[in-house]
Amino acid sequence: MAERTLRVLVGKPGLDGHDRGAKIIARAFRDAGFEVIYTGLHQTPEQIVSAAIQEDVDCVGLSILSGAHNTLLPKVMQLFKEKGVDDIKVFGGGVIPEDDIPGLKATGICEVFTPGTSTEDIVAWVKDNVQPRA
């Protein structure tokens, strides 16, 4: 039986209106053979979590440039926990200070990619760290 293609949701939480990076990473995931769901701009954590569950994704990549990462990313993790979902890996990327990364990881964010990280490195990380959900 063939292994299921990884499904990734790329989300833009909050009021951040810059989506070029999110679209670039979504394209990189598609080019790598993943199924990609892009939520578009100005999504609430509730909308992102709902879409991830409805779309049966394996992982969620959150792109954030607004500076609200310490509020929005932990909120996403809290909502997954409240819904009893613990098998969807969540990672983030964007303008996130190095000093904030340990706190985000403590909330359950698996990895944080900062400016300058290549799309190849992000795709490789997902391939190495995310398995299709049962």
ChimeraX commands (.cxc) that place a marker at each C-alpha (Angstrom):
marker #1 position 0.00,0.00,0.00 radius 0.5
marker #1 position 1.41,3.39,-0.97 radius 0.5
marker #1 position 2.17,5.89,1.77 radius 0.5
marker #1 position -0.26,8.79,1.96 radius 0.5
marker #1 position 0.95,12.16,0.71 radius 0.5
marker #1 position 1.67,14.61,3.50 radius 0.5
marker #1 position -1.01,17.27,3.91 radius 0.5
marker #1 position 0.15,20.65,5.19 radius 0.5
marker #1 position -1.90,23.70,6.06 radius 0.5
marker #1 position -0.16,27.06,5.67 radius 0.5
marker #1 position -1.82,29.69,7.82 radius 0.5
marker #1 position -1.51,33.45,8.30 radius 0.5
marker #1 position -2.83,34.22,11.78 radius 0.5
marker #1 position -3.78,37.69,12.87 radius 0.5
marker #1 position -3.75,41.01,11.10 radius 0.5
marker #1 position -0.46,40.49,9.26 radius 0.5
marker #1 position -1.16,41.43,5.64 radius 0.5
marker #1 position 2.10,40.21,4.12 radius 0.5
marker #1 position 1.73,36.80,2.51 radius 0.5
marker #1 position 4.57,36.54,0.00 radius 0.5
marker #1 position 6.58,34.23,2.28 radius 0.5
marker #1 position 3.55,32.05,2.99 radius 0.5
marker #1 position 2.84,31.72,-0.72 radius 0.5
marker #1 position 6.49,30.88,-1.44 radius 0.5
marker #1 position 6.57,28.14,1.19 radius 0.5
marker #1 position 3.20,26.81,0.04 radius 0.5
marker #1 position 4.61,26.54,-3.50 radius 0.5
marker #1 position 7.75,24.81,-2.18 radius 0.5
marker #1 position 5.60,22.25,-0.37 radius 0.5
marker #1 position 3.53,21.66,-3.53 radius 0.5
marker #1 position 6.71,21.27,-5.59 radius 0.5
marker #1 position 7.92,18.71,-3.04 radius 0.5
marker #1 position 4.76,16.65,-3.59 radius 0.5
marker #1 position 2.76,17.68,-0.52 radius 0.5
marker #1 position -0.94,18.46,-0.56 radius 0.5
marker #1 position -1.22,22.10,0.52 radius 0.5
marker #1 position -4.10,24.03,2.01 radius 0.5
marker #1 position -3.48,27.78,2.23 radius 0.5
marker #1 position -5.92,29.62,4.48 radius 0.5
marker #1 position -5.26,33.11,3.17 radius 0.5
marker #1 position -4.75,36.31,5.12 radius 0.5
marker #1 position -6.21,37.48,8.43 radius 0.5
marker #1 position -7.17,34.14,9.93 radius 0.5
marker #1 position -8.02,33.72,13.58 radius 0.5
marker #1 position -6.42,30.89,15.53 radius 0.5
marker #1 position -9.91,29.34,15.70 radius 0.5
marker #1 position -10.25,29.41,11.90 radius 0.5
marker #1 position -6.80,27.86,11.43 radius 0.5
marker #1 position -7.43,25.05,13.92 radius 0.5
marker #1 position -10.87,24.35,12.46 radius 0.5
marker #1 position -9.48,24.20,8.91 radius 0.5
marker #1 position -6.62,21.93,9.99 radius 0.5
marker #1 position -9.04,19.46,11.58 radius 0.5
marker #1 position -11.55,19.60,8.71 radius 0.5
marker #1 position -8.81,19.12,6.11 radius 0.5
marker #1 position -7.21,16.25,8.07 radius 0.5
marker #1 position -3.73,17.74,7.77 radius 0.5
marker #1 position -0.54,16.23,9.13 radius 0.5
marker #1 position 1.04,19.55,10.02 radius 0.5
marker #1 position 0.42,23.28,10.18 radius 0.5
marker #1 position 2.92,25.96,9.18 radius 0.5
marker #1 position 2.14,29.40,10.58 radius 0.5
marker #1 position 3.66,32.44,8.91 radius 0.5
marker #1 position 3.74,35.55,11.05 radius 0.5
marker #1 position 5.43,38.89,10.54 radius 0.5
marker #1 position 3.28,41.10,12.77 radius 0.5
marker #1 position 5.07,40.60,16.08 radius 0.5
marker #1 position 2.05,38.84,17.60 radius 0.5
marker #1 position 3.73,35.41,17.54 radius 0.5
marker #1 position 3.84,35.12,21.36 radius 0.5
marker #1 position 0.05,35.49,21.47 radius 0.5
marker #1 position -1.22,33.83,18.29 radius 0.5
marker #1 position 0.99,30.74,18.06 radius 0.5
marker #1 position 0.37,29.62,21.67 radius 0.5
marker #1 position -3.36,30.24,21.10 radius 0.5
marker #1 position -3.31,27.82,18.17 radius 0.5
marker #1 position -1.63,25.21,20.37 radius 0.5
marker #1 position -4.15,25.82,23.19 radius 0.5
marker #1 position -7.07,25.31,20.80 radius 0.5
marker #1 position -5.63,22.05,19.45 radius 0.5
marker #1 position -5.21,20.85,23.03 radius 0.5
marker #1 position -8.77,21.85,23.96 radius 0.5
marker #1 position -10.05,19.85,20.98 radius 0.5
marker #1 position -7.99,16.81,21.99 radius 0.5
marker #1 position -5.79,17.02,18.90 radius 0.5
marker #1 position -2.19,16.13,19.69 radius 0.5
marker #1 position -1.02,14.53,16.46 radius 0.5
marker #1 position -0.85,17.56,14.17 radius 0.5
marker #1 position 2.64,19.07,14.24 radius 0.5
marker #1 position 2.76,22.86,14.24 radius 0.5
marker #1 position 5.73,24.94,13.15 radius 0.5
marker #1 position 6.16,28.63,12.59 radius 0.5
marker #1 position 8.15,31.03,10.53 radius 0.5
marker #1 position 8.66,34.69,9.95 radius 0.5
marker #1 position 10.11,37.58,11.89 radius 0.5
marker #1 position 10.46,35.91,15.28 radius 0.5
marker #1 position 13.31,36.93,17.59 radius 0.5
marker #1 position 15.65,34.12,18.66 radius 0.5
marker #1 position 14.89,34.93,22.32 radius 0.5
marker #1 position 11.20,34.11,21.77 radius 0.5
marker #1 position 11.77,30.68,20.23 radius 0.5
marker #1 position 12.24,28.67,23.46 radius 0.5
marker #1 position 8.95,30.02,24.84 radius 0.5
marker #1 position 7.11,29.11,21.64 radius 0.5
marker #1 position 8.58,25.61,21.69 radius 0.5
marker #1 position 7.48,25.24,25.32 radius 0.5
marker #1 position 3.88,25.73,24.13 radius 0.5
marker #1 position 4.23,22.86,21.65 radius 0.5
marker #1 position 5.45,24.62,18.50 radius 0.5
marker #1 position 7.80,22.00,17.02 radius 0.5
marker #1 position 10.13,24.30,15.11 radius 0.5
marker #1 position 10.56,27.97,14.25 radius 0.5
marker #1 position 12.13,29.13,10.99 radius 0.5
marker #1 position 13.59,32.62,10.99 radius 0.5
marker #1 position 14.32,34.94,8.05 radius 0.5
marker #1 position 16.93,33.53,5.71 radius 0.5
marker #1 position 15.95,29.88,6.17 radius 0.5
marker #1 position 15.81,28.26,2.76 radius 0.5
marker #1 position 12.63,26.63,1.51 radius 0.5
marker #1 position 14.70,23.49,0.93 radius 0.5
marker #1 position 15.62,23.36,4.62 radius 0.5
marker #1 position 11.98,23.82,5.68 radius 0.5
marker #1 position 10.75,21.12,3.30 radius 0.5
marker #1 position 13.52,18.78,4.48 radius 0.5
marker #1 position 12.58,19.40,8.12 radius 0.5
marker #1 position 8.95,18.54,7.43 radius 0.5
marker #1 position 9.91,15.39,5.52 radius 0.5
marker #1 position 12.18,14.31,8.39 radius 0.5
marker #1 position 9.83,15.18,11.26 radius 0.5
marker #1 position 6.23,14.75,10.10 radius 0.5
marker #1 position 4.56,11.42,9.46 radius 0.5
marker #1 position 1.15,10.98,7.88 radius 0.5
marker #1 position -1.53,10.78,10.56 radius 0.5
marker #1 position -3.31,7.47,11.02 radius 0.5
marker link #1:1,2 radius 0.2
marker link #1:2,3 radius 0.2
marker link #1:3,4 radius 0.2
marker link #1:4,5 radius 0.2
marker link #1:5,6 radius 0.2
marker link #1:6,7 radius 0.2
marker link #1:7,8 radius 0.2
marker link #1:8,9 radius 0.2
marker link #1:9,10 radius 0.2
marker link #1:10,11 radius 0.2
marker link #1:11,12 radius 0.2
marker link #1:12,13 radius 0.2
marker link #1:13,14 radius 0.2
marker link #1:14,15 radius 0.2
marker link #1:15,16 radius 0.2
marker link #1:16,17 radius 0.2
marker link #1:17,18 radius 0.2
marker link #1:18,19 radius 0.2
marker link #1:19,20 radius 0.2
marker link #1:20,21 radius 0.2
marker link #1:21,22 radius 0.2
marker link #1:22,23 radius 0.2
marker link #1:23,24 radius 0.2
marker link #1:24,25 radius 0.2
marker link #1:25,26 radius 0.2
marker link #1:26,27 radius 0.2
marker link #1:27,28 radius 0.2
marker link #1:28,29 radius 0.2
marker link #1:29,30 radius 0.2
marker link #1:30,31 radius 0.2
marker link #1:31,32 radius 0.2
marker link #1:32,33 radius 0.2
marker link #1:33,34 radius 0.2
marker link #1:34,35 radius 0.2
marker link #1:35,36 radius 0.2
marker link #1:36,37 radius 0.2
marker link #1:37,38 radius 0.2
marker link #1:38,39 radius 0.2
marker link #1:39,40 radius 0.2
marker link #1:40,41 radius 0.2
marker link #1:41,42 radius 0.2
marker link #1:42,43 radius 0.2
marker link #1:43,44 radius 0.2
marker link #1:44,45 radius 0.2
marker link #1:45,46 radius 0.2
marker link #1:46,47 radius 0.2
marker link #1:47,48 radius 0.2
marker link #1:48,49 radius 0.2
marker link #1:49,50 radius 0.2
marker link #1:50,51 radius 0.2
marker link #1:51,52 radius 0.2
marker link #1:52,53 radius 0.2
marker link #1:53,54 radius 0.2
marker link #1:54,55 radius 0.2
marker link #1:55,56 radius 0.2
marker link #1:56,57 radius 0.2
marker link #1:57,58 radius 0.2
marker link #1:58,59 radius 0.2
marker link #1:59,60 radius 0.2
marker link #1:60,61 radius 0.2
marker link #1:61,62 radius 0.2
marker link #1:62,63 radius 0.2
marker link #1:63,64 radius 0.2
marker link #1:64,65 radius 0.2
marker link #1:65,66 radius 0.2
marker link #1:66,67 radius 0.2
marker link #1:67,68 radius 0.2
marker link #1:68,69 radius 0.2
marker link #1:69,70 radius 0.2
marker link #1:70,71 radius 0.2
marker link #1:71,72 radius 0.2
marker link #1:72,73 radius 0.2
marker link #1:73,74 radius 0.2
marker link #1:74,75 radius 0.2
marker link #1:75,76 radius 0.2
marker link #1:76,77 radius 0.2
marker link #1:77,78 radius 0.2
marker link #1:78,79 radius 0.2
marker link #1:79,80 radius 0.2
marker link #1:80,81 radius 0.2
marker link #1:81,82 radius 0.2
marker link #1:82,83 radius 0.2
marker link #1:83,84 radius 0.2
marker link #1:84,85 radius 0.2
marker link #1:85,86 radius 0.2
marker link #1:86,87 radius 0.2
marker link #1:87,88 radius 0.2
marker link #1:88,89 radius 0.2
marker link #1:89,90 radius 0.2
marker link #1:90,91 radius 0.2
marker link #1:91,92 radius 0.2
marker link #1:92,93 radius 0.2
marker link #1:93,94 radius 0.2
marker link #1:94,95 radius 0.2
marker link #1:95,96 radius 0.2
marker link #1:96,97 radius 0.2
marker link #1:97,98 radius 0.2
marker link #1:98,99 radius 0.2
marker link #1:99,100 radius 0.2
marker link #1:100,101 radius 0.2
marker link #1:101,102 radius 0.2
marker link #1:102,103 radius 0.2
marker link #1:103,104 radius 0.2
marker link #1:104,105 radius 0.2
marker link #1:105,106 radius 0.2
marker link #1:106,107 radius 0.2
marker link #1:107,108 radius 0.2
marker link #1:108,109 radius 0.2
marker link #1:109,110 radius 0.2
marker link #1:110,111 radius 0.2
marker link #1:111,112 radius 0.2
marker link #1:112,113 radius 0.2
marker link #1:113,114 radius 0.2
marker link #1:114,115 radius 0.2
marker link #1:115,116 radius 0.2
marker link #1:116,117 radius 0.2
marker link #1:117,118 radius 0.2
marker link #1:118,119 radius 0.2
marker link #1:119,120 radius 0.2
marker link #1:120,121 radius 0.2
marker link #1:121,122 radius 0.2
marker link #1:122,123 radius 0.2
marker link #1:123,124 radius 0.2
marker link #1:124,125 radius 0.2
marker link #1:125,126 radius 0.2
marker link #1:126,127 radius 0.2
marker link #1:127,128 radius 0.2
marker link #1:128,129 radius 0.2
marker link #1:129,130 radius 0.2
marker link #1:130,131 radius 0.2
marker link #1:131,132 radius 0.2
marker link #1:132,133 radius 0.2
marker link #1:133,134 radius 0.2
view
